[in-house]
Amino acid sequence: MELDFNSELHARPSIYFSGPALVEHIALSGSMSPTCDPSHRIEPVKTGSDGVRTQVEFHTEFVTVTRVTPLEADRSVWPTGSLLIDEATQIAGLLDWVFICRLEILVAEKAPSELGPLLSAFHFGDTAASMIGGGAALVCSDFRVGENNTSRAILFNNDLNAYRLGRMVRRVYEIETYRVMALLGLPEARRLTPLLGGYDRTLVELTNRHVSTSPDEHKRLLDEISQLSAEVISAAAQTRNRFGATAAYAKIVEERIAELRETHVPGFQRFGVFVARRFKPAMRSCEATALRLEQLSHAAMHLIDLLQTRIQVEIEVQNAAQIQAMAERAETQVKIQRAVEGLSIIAISYYLLGLIKVAIETADHAGVHIDPVYMLISIPVVIGAVVLAILRVRHALRS
């Protein structure tokens, strides 16, 4: 398959517009219909007869549908959106879907001198606001989820052209979308917290037992450590992708906040500071949980290695003792064999001399007299011959 890497530079175009507008952004995840081809990642912007433009983007884990509806003029009443979740699922071609987030951004003309009355009219609560784009716009939001699971933000355009405005609006709704996607790892971190505490206690107990356990209990201890290691590795495997995605999404949120180029609005907490202040602790929890899982996995594997090393050393000590015992038995057998060989020399010599004596006596009875001196001479000769014969046999066996 041919890959067009240059297309990646243009994979996420913004919807460029100018003037007052309502931007509706919905993020969903789910399975797509067979007729839907998300390989191109983004569908061309569809423009209606009334100037309403809709864009669909396919991401790795989710799909976003964004609609820009032009407004005639600034208003003191929040406009009613036209993009519903059911319509968004049909536009995206989703069969089974899960709601992620819905954000409405009211793009207005220049910011008023006093934000308080307008924010009160729109029922904004504890609001964060920042000048963005080097003072070219002002964005504010209370980050609260209201009716229809919708959060709201206002962007006052002071000096942004259509291209910069489109990109700035994209940054605002991407901050919200990726923030929510990153937070999907937080329930996993909370679910694993009590389990990790149990794993820690079990690991401490097994480590203490490793120090004092007798060799007879090593097999049972090894089975328990292996069971703990398997549970930790299973938990890490189940959450590795989620925590990895959380870290990636958190990085994108930080980048998008930096791209806003915020400056302070008197009387308000900065937009990015508000997000980071509540967002970063959750990300640190996910990061700490992933790190604890990794450390527990390494600790369990290290404990297994230590126990296996200890078992191997004990086996080697036992083998050395057995080898020493075998060597001692072999040495004893050699001594016994030498003693038997000595006795064999005496026995064989005795029987040979006995035969020679019988032969001399028989010859004497037959009238052939043999001098007894020959009998005396035959004793060392026979013994020497027997010794020489046994030595030759031993040499032949060794060879």
C-alpha positions in Angstrom: 0.0 0.0 0.0 1.4 3.4 -1.0 1.6 5.9 1.8 1.3 9.6 1.1 3.2 11.1 4.0 2.8 14.6 2.6 -0.9 14.3 3.2 -0.2 14.2 7.0 0.7 17.8 6.8 -2.8 18.6 5.7 -4.7 15.9 7.6 -6.5 18.3 10.1 -7.7 21.4 8.2 -9.8 23.8 10.2 -13.2 25.3 9.1 -12.3 28.9 8.2 -15.0 31.5 8.8 -15.4 35.1 10.0 -18.1 37.0 11.8 -20.3 35.8 14.7 -21.1 32.1 14.7 -22.0 29.1 16.8 -19.5 26.3 16.7 -20.9 22.9 17.8 -18.4 20.1 18.4 -19.4 16.5 19.3 -16.9 13.7 19.9 -18.1 10.1 19.8 -16.5 6.6 19.8 -17.9 3.4 18.5 -18.0 1.0 15.6 -18.5 2.3 12.1 -20.8 1.0 9.4 -19.2 -1.1 6.6 -19.9 1.6 4.0 -17.8 4.2 6.0 -14.2 4.5 5.0 -12.2 6.4 7.7 -8.9 5.9 6.0 -8.9 9.4 4.6 -9.3 10.6 8.3 -11.4 13.7 7.4 -14.4 14.3 5.2 -14.6 17.5 3.1 -16.5 20.4 4.7 -20.1 20.2 3.7 -21.7 23.6 3.3 -25.5 24.1 3.4 -27.6 26.6 1.6 -27.8 28.7 4.8 -24.0 28.8 5.1 -23.9 26.1 7.8 -20.8 24.0 7.4 -20.2 20.6 8.9 -17.0 18.6 9.1 -16.3 15.0 10.2 -12.9 13.8 11.4 -11.9 10.2 12.2 -9.3 9.8 14.9 -7.7 6.6 16.3 -10.3 6.1 19.1 -13.1 8.5 18.3 -14.9 10.5 15.7 -15.7 14.2 15.8 -18.4 16.2 14.1 -18.1 20.0 14.0 -20.7 22.4 12.7 -20.3 26.1 12.2 -23.6 28.1 12.0 -23.3 31.8 11.1 -25.1 34.2 13.4 -26.5 37.6 12.2 -25.2 39.6 15.2 -24.0 39.4 18.7 -26.8 38.5 21.2 -27.4 38.4 24.9 -29.2 35.0 24.7 -27.3 31.8 24.0 -28.3 30.5 20.5 -29.9 27.1 20.1 -27.7 24.6 18.4 -28.8 22.5 15.5 -26.4 19.6 15.8 -27.9 16.7 17.8 -26.1 13.6 18.9 -28.3 11.3 16.8 -27.6 13.4 13.7 -23.9 13.3 14.5 -23.9 9.5 14.7 -25.6 9.3 11.3 -23.2 11.8 9.8 -20.2 9.9 11.2 -21.6 6.5 10.2 -21.5 5.0 13.7 -23.5 2.0 14.6 -22.8 1.5 18.3 -21.5 4.7 19.9 -20.3 6.1 23.2 -20.7 9.8 24.0 -17.4 11.6 24.8 -18.1 15.3 24.9 -20.2 18.1 23.4 -18.9 21.7 23.3 -20.6 24.8 22.0 -18.4 27.9 21.2 -20.1 31.2 20.7 -17.9 33.3 18.5 -18.7 37.0 19.0 -17.4 40.3 17.9 -15.0 42.4 20.1 -15.1 41.7 23.8 -17.2 44.2 25.9 -15.5 46.4 28.5 -17.2 44.5 31.3 -17.4 40.7 31.0 -19.5 40.2 34.1 -22.9 41.2 32.9 -22.7 39.1 29.7 -21.4 36.1 31.6 -24.2 36.4 34.1 -26.8 36.6 31.2 -25.4 33.4 29.8 -25.5 31.8 33.3 -21.7 31.2 33.4 -20.4 30.1 36.8 -16.8 30.3 38.0 -15.3 31.5 34.7 -11.8 31.3 33.4 -10.7 33.8 30.8 -7.6 34.6 28.8 -6.5 36.9 26.0 -5.2 34.6 23.3 -3.3 34.9 20.0 -1.2 37.7 21.3 -4.3 39.7 22.3 -6.2 39.1 19.1 -9.0 37.3 20.8 -10.5 36.6 24.3 -11.8 33.1 25.3 -13.7 32.3 28.4 -15.5 29.2 29.8 -16.8 27.9 33.1 -16.1 24.2 32.0 -19.4 23.1 33.4 -21.5 20.5 31.7 -25.1 21.7 31.3 -28.1 20.5 29.4 -27.6 17.8 26.8 -24.2 17.1 28.3 -23.0 20.3 26.7 -20.2 22.6 27.9 -19.9 26.1 26.6 -17.2 28.7 25.8 -17.2 32.2 24.3 -14.6 33.5 22.0 -14.5 37.2 21.4 -12.7 38.0 18.1 -10.8 41.2 18.3 -8.4 41.0 15.4 -8.4 37.5 13.9 -8.9 36.9 10.2 -10.9 33.9 9.0 -7.8 31.6 8.9 -6.5 32.4 12.4 -10.1 32.3 13.8 -10.7 28.9 12.4 -7.4 27.6 13.9 -8.0 29.3 17.2 -11.5 27.8 17.5 -10.0 24.3 16.7 -7.5 24.7 19.5 -10.3 25.5 22.0 -12.5 22.5 21.1 -9.4 20.2 20.8 -8.4 21.1 24.3 -11.8 20.0 25.5 -11.9 16.8 23.4 -8.4 15.6 24.2 -8.9 16.5 27.9 -11.9 14.2 28.1 -10.1 11.5 26.2 -7.1 11.7 28.5 -9.4 11.4 31.5 -10.6 8.0 30.3 -7.5 6.6 32.1 -8.6 8.0 35.5 -11.3 5.4 36.2 -8.7 2.7 35.4 -6.2 4.3 37.8 -8.9 4.5 40.6 -9.8 0.8 39.9 -6.3 -0.3 40.2 -5.4 1.7 43.4 -6.7 -0.9 45.9 -5.3 -3.7 43.8 -1.9 -2.2 43.8 -2.0 -1.8 47.6 -2.7 -5.5 47.9 0.0 -6.3 45.4 2.5 -4.2 47.5 1.6 -6.0 50.7 1.8 -9.4 49.1 5.2 -8.5 47.6 6.6 -7.4 51.0 5.3 -10.6 52.6 6.8 -12.8 49.9 10.1 -10.9 50.1 10.3 -11.5 53.9 9.5 -15.2 53.4 12.1 -15.4 50.8 14.7 -14.5 53.4 13.7 -17.1 56.0 12.0 -19.9 54.0 13.6 -23.3 54.3 14.6 -25.1 51.1 11.6 -27.5 51.5 9.2 -24.5 51.0 10.9 -23.0 48.0 8.6 -24.7 45.5 5.5 -23.3 47.2 7.1 -19.8 47.5 8.0 -19.8 43.9 4.5 -20.7 42.9 3.1 -17.8 45.0 5.6 -15.3 43.5 4.8 -16.5 40.0 1.1 -16.0 40.7 1.6 -12.4 41.9 3.8 -11.7 38.9 1.1 -13.0 36.5 -1.6 -10.9 38.1 0.6 -7.7 37.9 1.6 -8.4 34.3 -2.1 -9.0 33.4 -3.2 -5.7 35.0 -0.4 -3.9 33.2 -1.3 -5.5 29.9 -5.0 -4.6 30.3 -4.2 -0.9 31.0 -1.1 -0.3 29.0 -2.9 1.0 25.9 -5.2 3.2 28.0 -2.5 4.8 30.0 -0.4 5.2 26.9 -3.2 7.0 25.2 -3.8 9.1 28.3 -0.2 10.3 28.2 -0.4 11.1 24.5 -3.7 13.0 24.9 -2.4 14.9 27.9 0.6 16.0 25.8 -1.7 17.3 23.0 -3.7 19.2 25.6 -0.6 20.9 26.9 0.5 21.7 23.3 -2.8 23.2 22.4 -2.9 25.4 25.6 0.6 26.6 24.7 -0.5 27.4 21.2 -3.2 29.8 22.5 -0.4 32.1 23.7 -2.4 33.3 26.7 -2.1 36.5 28.6 -3.9 37.5 31.8 -7.4 39.1 31.9 -7.8 41.1 35.1 -10.2 39.5 37.6 -10.2 36.0 35.9 -8.1 32.9 36.2 -6.4 32.1 33.0 -8.1 29.6 30.7 -5.1 27.3 30.4 -4.2 27.5 34.1 -7.8 26.5 35.0 -7.6 23.4 32.8 -4.1 22.4 33.9 -4.8 23.0 37.6 -7.6 20.4 37.6 -6.3 18.3 34.7 -2.7 17.6 35.7 -3.4 15.9 39.0 -5.5 13.4 37.2 -2.8 12.8 34.7 -0.2 12.4 37.4 -2.5 9.8 39.1 -2.6 7.8 35.8 1.1 8.2 35.3 1.9 7.1 38.9 -0.4 4.1 38.5 1.3 3.0 35.3 4.7 3.5 37.0 3.6 1.5 40.0 2.5 -1.4 37.8 5.8 -1.4 36.0 7.8 -1.2 39.2 5.7 -4.0 40.8 6.2 -6.2 37.7 10.0 -5.6 37.8 10.1 -6.2 41.6 8.2 -9.5 41.2 10.4 -10.7 38.4 13.5 -9.7 40.4 12.2 -11.7 43.4 11.7 -14.7 41.2 15.2 -14.4 39.8 16.6 -14.2 43.4 14.6 -17.2 44.5 15.6 -19.2 41.4 19.3 -18.2 42.0 19.0 -19.3 45.6 17.4 -22.6 44.6 20.1 -23.1 41.9 22.9 -22.4 44.4 21.4 -25.0 46.8 21.1 -27.5 44.0 24.7 -26.9 43.1 25.8 -27.3 46.8 23.8 -30.6 46.9 25.4 -31.7 43.6 28.9 -30.8 45.0 28.2 -32.8 48.1 27.1 -35.8 46.0 30.1 -35.5 43.8 32.3 -35.4 46.8 30.6 -38.4 48.2 31.0 -40.2 44.9 34.7 -39.3 44.8 35.2 -40.6 48.3 33.4 -43.8 47.4 35.5 -44.1 44.3 38.6 -43.6 46.3 37.5 -46.3 48.8 36.8 -48.6 45.9 40.3 -48.0 44.5 41.7 -48.8 47.9 39.6 -52.0 48.1 40.6 -52.9 44.6 44.3 -52.5 45.4 43.9 -54.6 48.5 42.1 -57.2 46.4 44.8 -57.1 43.8 47.4 -57.6 46.6 45.5 -60.5 48.0 45.1 -61.9 44.4 48.8 -61.8 43.9 49.4 -63.7 47.1 46.6 -66.2 46.3 47.7 -66.8 42.7 51.3 -67.1 43.7 50.4 -69.5 46.5 48.4 -71.7 44.1 51.2 -71.6 41.4 53.8 -72.5 44.0 51.6 -75.3 45.2 51.4 -76.7 41.7 55.2 -76.4 41.3 55.6 -78.3 44.6 53.2 -81.0 43.6 55.1 -81.3 40.3 58.5 -81.6 42.1 57.1 -84.2 44.5 55.6 -86.2 41.7 58.8 -86.1 39.8 60.7 -87.2 42.9 58.3 -90.2 43.3 58.9 -91.0 39.7 62.7 -91.2 40.3 63.6 -87.8 39.0 65.3 -85.9 41.8 65.0 -82.1 41.7 67.1 -80.0 44.0 65.0 -78.1 46.6 67.0 -75.0 45.7 64.9 -74.7 42.5 61.8 -74.5 44.6 63.3 -71.6 46.5 64.3 -69.9 43.3 60.8 -70.4 41.9 59.1 -68.4 44.7 60.3 -64.9 43.7 60.1 -65.8 40.0 56.4 -66.8 40.4 55.5 -63.8 42.5 57.2 -61.5 40.0 55.5 -63.1 37.1 52.1 -62.8 38.8 52.7 -59.1 39.7 53.9 -58.4 36.1 50.8 -60.1 34.7 48.4 -58.1 37.0 50.1 -54.8 36.1 49.8 -55.6 32.4 46.0 -56.3 32.8 45.5 -53.1 34.8 47.3 -51.1 32.1 45.2 -52.8 29.4 42.0 -51.9 31.3 43.1 -48.2 31.7 43.9 -48.0 28.0 
